[in-house]
Amino acid sequence: MALKIFNTLANEKEPFTPLVPGKVRMYVCGVTVYDSAHIGHARSFFTFDVIYRYLKFAGFEVDYVRNFTDVDDKIIKKANDEGVSCDAVTSRYIEEFAQDGASLGWLPPASEPRATAHMAEIIAIIEKLEAKGLAYQVDGDMYYAVSGFADYGKLSRKKIDELEAGARVEVDQRKRSPLDFALWKASKPGEPTWESPWGPGRPGWHIECSAMSTKYLGQPFDIHGGGRDLIFPHHENEIAQSEGAYGQPLARYWIHAGFLNINQEKMSKSLGNFFTIRDILSEFDAVALRHFFLASHYRNPLDFSKDGLDEASRAADRIFDTIERLAKAVKTPAPPDAGLLDSFRQEMDDDFNSPRALALIFDEVRGLNKLLDEKKAKGFEARYGALRAMCDALGLLQEGYLERKKQRWLKKGILTESAIGALIGQRNQARQAKNWPEADRIRDELNRQGVAIEDTPEGTIWKVR
C-alpha cells in the first residue's frame, strides 16, 4: 500500500503525495528554550524522529527543519530572575537540548533556526499582512485581525463566533476582537528589542514559525508537525498569518503527536507533573524510552509510568540479545528478506503504525531465537538482515546499548566489576580442575545476582541478565 498519513487539516487519513516527487519538506515546531526539556517534549520529537527515519527508509529525500523559540515571555522572566542576558539563558538550553537529542539518538534536522536570527523575515510578513488589511497597529503593538481571514478555524474546526462568545474578558481592550493576537510587541524595560517600522519591540510567538518555515522550506511545503497542544492557537494562527500574507496553503499535511499524561493528566511544566529527559536517562536507556513510545500509536494519548519503562527495557534487551546471538551465528551476510520488509512497510505506511511494526519485529525475534535454540540456523541470514533493517528504521539500534546497560547495573552496587572478575576466575580454576559442581555453583551464584556468563573461544564474558 502507499503511505497514508492522518492529516489533522482533513481530519482523516490521506494518501501522501509530496509536492516534488521523491522529496519531502517537513517543519516541526521546536522547544522554547527557557528550561530543561521534559519527556512530554520527548514524545513529540521521538514521533518526528521516527517519521523522519521512516521517510528516509522509504526512499524519500527529506529536508527536515525544527526551530528554537529563543525570544519569549518565559525566557525574559528567567533571564531577569537570574540576572543574566536572554542570550545566556537560550544558549544554555539550546546546548542542553542538543546533548539530550544526541543521548536519545535523534537524527539531527537539516536546519535548526533560531527566531532571533530571522527578524527581517518576521518583519517582512507583518508588513505584507498590514498592506492587506490583516494587521493593525496600536501604540507600537501589531495585531492580526482574525475576522479578516475567512478560513480561521479550519485546522482546529473552531468557529470564530463561538470563540468570541466564549472568550475571556481581555485586559487589553485596545484590540478589535479578543481573538486578535500579537504579531509584534512594543518594547518594555528589561526586554530585548529590535527595530521595526512600528518602533522597537519583539515578535509574537506565532509569527516566528511562519517566517522560519517559509524561509527554509518555501510555501507550501509538505508536512507541518508538532504536539497536539499546538493545534490551537499556535498552528491555527500560523495558517492565518502565512496564508493571509501569501495567498496559498502553508502546508499540505498536518501531523500532531498525542499528549503524554501522568495519571490521565497532561504532562506539562505549568502543572509541575513532569520528568526532565535527564531525570529519565539517569535511570533508563534511551532505547527503552524509544521502545516505550513506539509501543503506542503516535496520535494516541499515552500514560507515562516507570513500570512501563521497565517493561520497555526488557523488550529492548530481548531485541539486542537476539541481534547479538544472530551476529555471532551469521557467517555470510545476505540481502534483507524482501517479504519481511514489505510487511514492515505495510504497517508503517498505515499512518506510521509503530505498534504493529514492533509486533512484526517481535514475531521475528521469537522465530529467529527458536531457530537458534534448535540449532536450525541455516538459511536465516536474509531474515536477520531484515530484522536489523526494520529496527534501524525505527531508531532502535544504537551503539553501546549493552555496555550502557552494564554500567547502569554496576551503579546499583550489587556486585563490583572486580568482584565479578574474581568469581569468574575462581570458576575458571574449578573448570580446569574438573570440579564441575563448584563451577556450576559459581555460575548459579552469579545468575542469582543478575549476571549471566558465557564461555567463548576468546574466554568467559559476562553481561547483565
Steps between C-alpha positions, in 0.01 A plus 500: 500500500607860450580712805194650666521775761232622738471863399363716784387753240276244328428306823564171319771284351609611155744352246829682529609671180793740540501821300824393332522127422756326720556804725334595829518838673404477869485768770456412868448755776787475748543594863490837672844502658447631853540173692598133468289298256267243656382165370173653382716687250691177436184317397434751223859511377532121508189491280657721237837329528327173409305668219824654370677164518217314333466749215872457434462121524217523246735671256406867541750783515386692809567865586416507872487834683441536876522843659592650833280769655765715664301816578196465724347625825625193692855549373495867601372412850768231542774741393376774732465256792859382449641842422644388166428576134232320302775374269677338796179314592415387148857396412514285814177315424563466127828325585325283758229408250766401245665276759164344591420438134836330445448285812154401376626409154301760305627564151590870474272708273646661189438843656434621856429872463464739791224759497735785597704446182196563278369846589518620139277213384259551791466873431450436128199272564345749741539773239321281244216439745473872579487585129214251454301637792559189712715676759454823693713708734418616850766699687790314339335158531389320184200268508359251254136572410350151522164608356676586172606139436198302384660157561590563863426183699537254211775298671343483847145508362414787732256772395585867549159598639511218757857590599404865544194408705714285732799734519616625835475870579820640356729722704606672178187677380687658209452198278215493251415145602607288799620239245749736334854400590833678519733505200738756648528626859629847582813503712480511879776566755719198561405323175709434188393718208542529125426793272191481280274731294271517806772585745733289717358174624500123457291247309204300619542122528286392204660726239844353570406157363326649197818686410742213560298227331449711188864608484642148518232298322303743284122511493326266474710217642406138566475430874455723804522326836493549873325393816123485515497797737625721216197451274328799660595775515859467374454306178165661428667839528793393283255408225320833531827696481674307222199445279378852565836639392568279198156389385584129479504201738772486762532120520314211340512250787476585869622232743449523876639274772272409790545613858720326752304474824566418862192356672289598198611863531708672230865527595613861504734738679211723604338211690832391650433134416796430279835323475783657307671296231807492723298369796392200293837436336658475845289184557413364155665462163394714204410183308254402775335843481480471121343155527252632758382767257501271195272252676212751480374670185638853483154661482366329812537644849757303699515461878857509628626266769835366610344152505430548130862601446619190690294288263637690200854442631442125508362510147800698377731248670325222311563671165867570572566155645347343188701715262814420698428125467430538130814704437707214641312237300501675161813417305396644161277812490207492258265766360200562731197279447281699256174348624568602858590854397179522296301394808680764706421767240132404498479561874694827495321623188179496704563838667835390647344217700800425721315260741420270209855534366637410845273194513649387169852549638422290807347226286839481329687515832303200626533309173873558464573412861309176452719415199813580701384295799425203275829552315307538174678817403555413139368747245378764747751768400245692289256510793777629725573772245133599493481507881795738516354719225160524672653582839729757342206668322339557842824615662520201733857403413735725693868445565601415855157390627622184676801678651277784631270235648800341675620834642154590636485160671846544652393835648239314706789353700378139500843379385809685389667425171809375686285268715341354188843455345623322815203261498552425131868430577404259779259325266766468231734340756223258603442407137871441443498269803186333359315598817173537313275533807704801620500654152122458481458644851686818402302530176173462695612754760579757231168426332312564826676837526387591146815411307500258206831354385591346167803293410643599162817407309643836613420431866210541740291814464221635718192714449205619702225243492 
